[in-house]
Amino acid sequence: MLGPMFVCICNALRQDTLEALAEEGMSFDEIQNITGCAGNCGSCREHAESLVASVRTRHLTARHIPVLSVA
């Protein structure tokens, strides 16, 4: 079985790491400040930004879905 995909090779950042930080509510800029993602060659920037935006949207949407109770 393959492990998590590397998103930023320059900083050895895997997809699961970026997803976890995004699920905590961090923006791409915050993640970049902490991890250095896309700070060297920049070839991962588009994918990393898209990944973080997708996770944050999914996470925020899931938090705001009302729970209906059946009486």
GIGIJO-V28492 format. One record per helix or strand. SS is the DSSP state (H for helix, E for strand). FROM is the first residue (numbers start at 0). LEN is the number of residues. If there is no record, write none. Layout:
BEGIN
<<SS:FROM:LEN> <SS:FROM:LEN>>
END
This chain:
BEGIN
<<E:5:3> <E:12:2> <H:14:9> <H:27:8> <H:44:19>>
END
